């Protein structure tokens, strides 16, 4: 009896856990993917952003699909550049200072699908992260902001290019 209860609990836990499903991913006949470095062409440059963004996008595709990363002649091809990295004040206080600042990053992405031209796009993606105006955008605050922004933008790129649920 005890074994049956444990099995039932295990089954209920497995059913209740939501796992990522690959059912909406459509890579067609593609087997390889090329993701070029996204150079930072913004006026304000964060030195690590280009590499962090590119690696985040590469890791997302490698971990969520069966595609193999290559340096040339790939079935799916991404290129682009970081066009904006800007910090703007948000809500004001009574003494005309900002209570929060917003870091916004905009990335221009070109996507080519060798097997399906209708999937190709040239699109701008952007996201932001807010932080306290009395804090410097450095150290852990900067790392957290970049992680949040890169996570969202790369997921949006993934969804539009192969996930059929954008």
N, C-alpha and C positions, 0 to 999 in steps of 0.2 A: 504494500500500500504506500509506504513511504517513497519508494522509487517512482511510483506513478505520480505522486504529488510533485516530486522534484522535476520530473519530465514535463508535467503540465506547466509548472512555473517557468521552466526554461523556455518552452514553446511560447508562452504568453509574453515573456520578455523579448524574444526574438521578433514576434509579430508587432509588438509595441515599439520597438526601436526602428527609427526611420533611417534607412541607409540610402546612399546616393544610387540612383538608378541610371543606367546607361541607355534606357529605352528611347530617350529623346535625342540622343546624339546621332548625327548623320555625317559620317566621313566618307560615305560612298565607297569607291574603290581606292581611295587614298591610303597610302602606306607610309609616306614620309611627309615631314613638315620642316620648313625652313623659317626661322624667325631671326631676321637681321637685328643688329643693335639699333635701338631707338635712341638716336643722338639727341642731346638736349640743346635745342635751338632757342630756348626761352631767353628773354632779356636777363632775368635773374636766374642764375644757374646754381643748383644744388649738385655738388660734384659726384655724389654716389647715386643719384636718381636714375641716370641712364642705365647703368648696370643692374641696379635693383629691379627696375621695371622690366627690363628684357628678361632677366632670369625668372622673375615671377611668372611672366607669360609663358616662357618655355616650360617651366616646371608644371604649370597648370595643364598644358596640353599633353605632356609626357605622362603625368600621373592620372589623367582622366580619360585618355584614349589609348589605343594601341599603336599610335603613330610613332615613328622613329625620327628623331631629330637629325637633320643633315645640314650641311653648309651650302649645298648647291642643287639645282635641278629638282626641287621637291614637288610633290603633288599639291601640297597646300603651302602658300608662301605669304608671309607677313613682312611688311616693311613700314617705316614711318618715322616720326620724330615727335619729341616733346616740344610743343609750341608755346606753352605758357606755364609758368610757375609763379604765382602771384599771391601776395598776402595783402588782404584788405581789412580795414576795421569794420566791425559789424554794429552791434547795438551801442548807442551812446549813453553816457552818464550825464548827470546834470552839469558837470564842470567841463563838458565838451571833450571828454576822453572816451575811448572805446572800452566797453566791458569785455568784448571778445574780438578776436581776430579770426579770419578765415584763410586757410591755405587752399588754393585751388590749383589743380593741375589739369592741363588739356593736352591730349595726345592725338595726333593725326595718324590714322592707321589705313594702310592699303592692304587688301586681302585678295589673293588670287587663288582660285580653285581650278586646277588643271582639267578636272573632269566635268565641272559644272559652272559655266560662265555666269549663270544667273545668280550664283552665290557671291560673286565678286563685289567688293565695295571699297570706297574711299570715304572714310567717315571720321569725324571728330568725336572723341569720347572725353568726358570730364567728370571729375568728382572733387569733393572738398572735405576738409576736416577743420572743425572749429577748436580754438584753444583760448585760454584766458589771456587777456591783453596784458596782464601783469606778469606773464611768463615769457621767457625767451624761447624762440623756436629753435631749440638745440637739444642735444642729448636724447633722453627718453621721449620727450614731447615730440621732437622731430621724427624719431624712429616710429613712434606709434601713429603719427599722422601719415607718414609715407606708407606704412603697412596698410592702414585703413583705405587710403586712396588707391594704392596699387591693387589691393584685393578687389575693390569694386570695379575699377576700370578693366582689369584683366578678365574678370568674370563676365562683364558686359561684352567684351570682345569675343570671348569664348562662346557665349550664348548666341550672338549674332552670326558667327561664322559656322558653328557646327551643332548647336544645341536645339534648334527648332522651337525654342520657347521664349524668344526675346520679344 
